[in-house]
Structure formats: C-alpha cells, structure tokens
Amino acid sequence: MISSGKHLVLMAPPGGGKGTQSRILRELLGVPHLSTGDMLREAGRQGTPLGLEAKALIDKGCFVPDELIIKVISERLDEDDCKEGFILDGFPRTLPQAKALDSLLFEKGRRLDHVIEIQVPDDLIIQRIIGRFSCADCGAMYHDTLKPTKVMGKCDDCGGSNFIRRQDDNWTTVVSRLKTYYSITTPVLPYYEYQGLLTTIDGTGEVDAVAEKLKKIIGI
Ligand code: AMP
C-alpha cells in the first residue's frame, strides 16, 4: 500500500470550515482539494446532464445519488494531480460512499491516512452560512459580518470584484442540510473510527487556530 500521508478526508457539517481549511492544507501539502460540492456546482454552471440533475437536488438541500457522486470522484482520483494524495471535502457523505472510496483506493494500492471531523455547534453553523459569499474568480471565502473583504467589493486574495452566494445557503435549506448531516453523514464516523483513522477537533476557533490543529494531526 502506498501512503504519502496526504490522503485526507475532512468531515464537518455544512459551514463547518471544510472548504476554508482544505484551501490552507492544499497550499501546505501540494495536493488537490477535491470538493464534490464545487465539482457539482461547476457542472451545473456548464449545463452538463450531471450538472443539471445535481443542481435541482442541491438547491433543495438534498444529496445527489451515491452512484453518481462515486463515479465523479472515481474519475477525479484517476487524474495525475491526485497521485501524491488529495484533500476530500464533502465526500464521503454516506456509508456506501465511504466503502466505495476504500475500494477505489484499494484498487490503486492506496489508502486513507487521516479522517478529520471538525465539530461546530448548530447556532454557529447557521450564523456562518447565512451571510457567507465567495470570490467567483479564486474561491476565497468571506462573510458579511464575520469576515468581510478588507476593501469593499474587492477580493483580498486576487483583487477580483465578482462575488457569488450559494443558492442553498438559506435558512430552510441549511436546517434541512444539517438534519441530513446528523442522520446520514455522522453514522460514517464510526466506520473510520473502527479503522483507527478518525480524529475529532473543535472547529469553533479562528481559522488559523483550527488550521494549527489540523497540521498537528497530519504531522506538518
Ligand atoms: P457542499 O458544497 O459540500 O456543501 O455540497 C453542496 C451540495 O452538493 C450538498 O448539499 C449536496 O446536495 C451535494 N453533494 C456534495 N457532495 C455530495 C456527496 N458526497 N453526496 C451527495 N451529495 C453531495
């Protein structure tokens, strides 16, 4: 089994900081950040059959079917940039997805190194999600009150001036996504705990403080 120590899964409720932390780790580890949500939204923007099917489900806060998302991630893991590892954000979200990921990696003679659960209480999740937006050009994440851009209308990271808000970041959908997280995704955690891969951290602190906890677990 090949292991570079860089085959990572971040698990958290929506708005738990997976995307923000993945972007930090991507720079430090030099492996790609694979966000299934981003992949599906991009497919939606391009109007592919997959994207259109996914968009209808995402907007309602529902999961896309396992077979579909497993195929997406299987093809992505075959790409060259994933050879040294990856940071999975938003996958797996169900037990069948977790088992499929193990099989896909096993076929390639690889395995996961760490699964890190980032815990954030529901009230903070809701506060974080209602009001978040991102740079359409580089993906940097912001929030109306918690993390506004330093200069109004200008991305701190790339200077871009196009920002987007997710359609599923509204009160009704967030509550439904949280319920789904607790009923369908958290039951995946014992699967990884049994394999000795799981570490749980408190994700309520500052972004840098949470990143330090992740770095310690990964050993960088
Ligand atoms: P995220 O950006 O991770 O919050 O994902 C946004 C939405 O994409 C989710 O609410 C689901 O509708 C869909 N999605 C992303 N990843 C998965 C997955 N692994 N399984 C099922 N649906 C997913």
Residues whose N, C-alpha, C, O or C-beta is under 5 A from the ligand:
A	BS01	AMP	P14 T36 G37 D38 L57 I58 G61 C62 F63 V64 I69 D89 G90 F91 P92 R93
